């Protein structure tokens, strides 16, 4: 993995040959798929017309804060929109928010979030570009860190930036207003976040900025700051926040309802299969390129069985991040499990006994990994089964302290959760 500062300088990409832009209506169909807010549609059309007339790509900005080491598929919704602009010949600009990440976006938060150190941000940023490259064309991507301009600011520069808006204006933000009315603390540095994000737009001269629906205030702040600087204010396009595996709450690793971009193919396929049927249409719309009339047909239970539609969705999502072969293998493994067949590529796992036996929780910890507490919880929740390989009979191991000997384990398969299988060899 390369550190971002070892990546070739993409701040000033070599101009591309003359671009043949497709008609405006075709561009709008792709770049506005699933969009929520557009500020404003007329301005967007005017920008696209001007782009075609002068054969000049628009500068389309998306900012990502490396506040955690991994991206999940919910993060890719705006990256997919950015890729659509790339595919239409426009210049995608990815802002790695190494300075904004240290402040933390207060969107949707009901309390001040912990501030990250620069070292923590750098550690997280190491994986971002590789993961983003599963969606974006990195060879045509302009990559910027907002530390380029924020690291050189002195205190007077910060004061001047703060003078560009008012407290009353900042309190118009829904999350700030709710916290203020509820007498919940709002730290002063949180007020800086919208200004910092807006200043990014000034520094890279963005024509368009993309973000989630909870980012609209920040995107509009960019318009205001650009106007103050005499720039043509950016068009703002927001998209949805994807619900997680539960189909209810926003996808989040901390809530345990997320699918990481780097999730193993079989796990990714199985997790997509676990989403509620009612969530399928959104997932198809936001995570695939299928025409929307085809999406409507697939998600119509009168035309297709929901299970078949979900298998097709799981295959498309897995293929997006891992390729055809991995998606085909993951689907075959899932269907084999569904038919009560063992998958072909079961992992071999050696088991060590102590005093001729091993407790169930220790067995799970040995072969599956994780802590002893995690293993005990899996067992207590009924998530561990011992399978006879000749007749595929399954026995649920629900007592973490039960002890098994070699004769009860040798050659059998331990199933942990829905998708992890281990062929046991006892020593």
C-alpha positions, 0 to 999 in steps of 0.5 A, spaced: 500 500 500 502 506 498 502 512 502 498 518 499 504 522 499 507 517 494 502 517 489 504 521 483 502 528 483 495 529 480 494 536 482 495 538 475 493 533 471 495 533 463 490 536 459 486 530 456 485 530 448 478 534 445 472 530 449 466 529 445 461 530 450 454 526 450 448 530 449 446 534 456 439 529 457 444 523 457 449 526 462 443 528 466 440 521 466 446 518 469 449 524 474 442 525 477 440 518 478 437 517 485 439 525 486 435 528 492 437 536 492 440 539 486 442 547 487 440 548 482 437 544 476 437 550 471 445 552 473 447 545 472 444 545 465 447 551 463 454 549 466 453 542 461 451 547 455 457 551 457 462 545 457 460 542 451 460 549 447 467 550 450 469 543 450 472 544 457 470 539 462 467 541 469 471 540 475 466 536 480 468 535 487 467 530 492 470 530 499 472 524 503 474 524 511 479 519 513 475 518 519 476 510 519 480 505 516 475 502 511 470 504 506 463 501 506 458 500 500 454 506 503 460 511 502 460 509 494 454 512 493 457 519 491 463 516 488 459 512 483 456 519 481 463 522 481 464 516 476 458 518 472 461 525 471 468 522 469 465 517 464 462 523 461 469 526 460 469 531 466 474 532 471 473 528 478 477 532 484 477 527 490 479 531 496 482 527 502 480 531 508 486 530 512 484 537 516 477 536 516 477 529 519 481 532 525 475 536 526 470 531 524 463 532 520 458 534 525 452 532 521 447 528 524 451 528 531 447 529 537 454 530 541 461 533 539 465 527 536 472 526 539 477 529 535 482 525 531 490 526 531 494 527 525 497 520 526 490 517 526 488 520 520 494 518 516 493 511 518 486 511 516 488 515 509 493 509 507 487 505 505 482 510 502 485 511 495 486 503 494 478 502 496 476 508 492 479 505 486 474 500 486 469 505 483 473 511 481 478 511 475 484 513 479 488 514 472 484 520 471 482 523 478 485 529 481 487 528 488 488 533 493 489 534 500 486 540 504 492 540 508 495 543 502 492 550 504 489 549 511 496 547 514 499 554 511 494 558 515 496 562 521 491 565 526 489 571 522 487 567 516 483 563 521 479 569 524 478 572 517 475 565 514 471 565 521 468 572 519 465 570 512 459 567 516 455 568 522 453 564 528 445 565 526 447 562 519 451 556 522 445 555 527 440 554 521 444 547 520 438 542 523 443 538 527 446 545 530 439 548 532 437 541 535 443 541 539 442 548 541 435 548 543 436 541 547 442 545 551 447 540 548 454 542 547 456 545 541 464 546 541 466 552 537 471 548 532 465 544 530 462 551 527 469 551 523 467 544 519 462 547 514 467 553 513 473 548 511 469 544 507 466 550 503 473 553 503 476 547 499 471 549 493 474 555 493 481 553 493 480 547 487 475 552 483 469 547 483 464 547 478 460 542 482 460 539 489 457 532 491 455 530 498 450 526 502 443 529 503 446 531 510 451 535 507 447 540 503 448 546 508 456 545 507 455 544 500 451 551 500 456 554 504 461 553 498 457 557 494 457 563 498 464 563 499 466 562 492 461 568 491 465 572 496 471 570 492 468 572 485 468 565 483 462 562 479 458 558 485 458 551 484 452 547 483 450 542 489 448 535 488 446 531 494 444 523 494 441 519 499 444 515 505 444 508 504 440 504 510 444 498 512 443 491 512 437 492 517 433 496 512 432 502 517 438 505 520 444 509 516 449 504 514 455 504 519 460 500 521 459 502 529 452 499 528 454 492 525 449 493 519 455 495 514 458 491 508 465 493 507 468 495 500 474 490 502 469 484 505 471 477 502 466 476 496 462 470 499 461 474 506 459 480 501 454 476 497 451 473 503 450 480 507 446 482 501 442 476 501 440 478 508 437 485 507 430 486 507 426 485 501 423 492 501 430 495 501 432 492 494 429 497 490 434 502 493 440 498 493 439 496 485 438 504 484 444 506 488 449 501 487 448 498 480 447 501 473 441 497 471 436 501 467 431 504 472 425 500 468 429 494 469 430 495 476 422 496 477 421 489 473 426 485 478 423 488 484 416 487 482 414 480 486 408 479 481 414 478 475 420 476 479 421 472 486 424 476 491 429 471 492 431 471 485 431 478 485 436 478 491 441 473 488 441 478 482 443 484 486 448 480 490 451 478 484 452 485 481 454 488 488 459 483 489 462 483 481 462 491 482 468 490 487 471 483 486 470 481 479 466 476 475 469 470 477 469 471 485 461 473 484 460 467 481 464 463 486 460 466 492 453 465 488 455 458 488 457 457 495 451 461 497 446 456 493 450 450 496 449 452 503 442 454 501 441 447 499 444 444 505 450 442 501 457 444 504 461 449 499 467 446 495 472 450 498 472 449 506 478 452 510 482 446 513 483 448 521 487 444 526 485 444 533 489 443 539 486 439 545 488 440 552 487 434 557 484 430 551 478 435 550 477 443 548 471 447 550 466 450 545 468 457 546 476 455 545 474 451 539 471 457 536 476 462 538 482 457 535 479 456 528 475 462 527 479 468 531 476 473 535 476 474 542 474 469 547 468 473 549 466 474 542 466 466 541 462 465 547 457 470 544 457 467 538 455 460 541 450 463 546 446 466 540 446 459 537 451 461 531 455 455 532 454 448 529 457 442 528 456 438 521 457 431 520 460 430 513 456 424 511 449 426 512 450 433 513 446 433 520 447 439 524 448 440 531 447 447 534 453 448 540 449 452 545 453 451 551 460 455 550 463 451 556 461 444 553 467 440 552 469 435 546 474 430 544 478 428 538 473 423 536 467 428 536 471 433 532 475 429 527 473 430 520 467 434 522 465 441 519 464 447 524 460 452 521 460 459 525 455 464 523 452 463 516 458 463 512 464 460 515 466 453 515 472 449 517 474 442 516 477 440 523 483 436 524 485 434 531 492 434 534 
